[in-house]
């Protein structure tokens, strides 16, 4: 069994409009844009990262905004809900803020003993704020959002699955422990995690498969401390029969990917080297950073990208 997973590292989704996406995550949700770079396979598309001050593992929501991309259709075989942790008693603040800003899909409920506010991102992204009394992670403080309401990072994610059995087995192998079950949702928790510790599996046997598009999660990444641990995780997964990619350098972390039985693309990413690798922490995300091989084409690349601020 794998013992080195520390919770979530990041969640990567797709969007239809870079400026709108940037405004929503930095202004409405008050996260810090910790990096603006490009899709390493397609430099005509941004890769935007939003998180806490340093972009710590377990706080980072990332987006590929493909201009005018069709909206995805939610369904099974995907991450149906990305969940952020907020302080206890803060949901009223968020509900008022979201109502004033016209955020869609607002719905409150309770799950696993916690109050939740579900809402949609600009492309119908399935998002939720979950109250927690004991999340000690320091928040990024943005204009208009008080410390006692600010997002601490991810709480976790909820997967929408046709059948949960194979994913339950995989999460167990990755070191997650099965916790309660509420209705059709089974909770898994990683011990010694970074705060983004829960995965909820929703069994939806009658729901059609998702069609990926804007607002869909592209993949979900789990954190390991370093490259050595990552190689051990890779070997353990491959010994169990998973087809895992070689280690890929993503500039701010190293990544391996594999497709899971439920259809969701998993990544295992290192906590090193981090987002301050190529710019000071005080100025993270302010300017466009390009991987070395694209630097010679900076003018062209930049001219093709919509400016993030109007
Ligand atoms: Zn990733």
Boltz pocket constraint, residues with backbone or C-beta under 6 A from the ligand:
constraints:
  - pocket:
      binder: B
      contacts: [[A, 10], [A, 12], [A, 219], [A, 221], [A, 255], [A, 267]]
      max_distance: 6.0
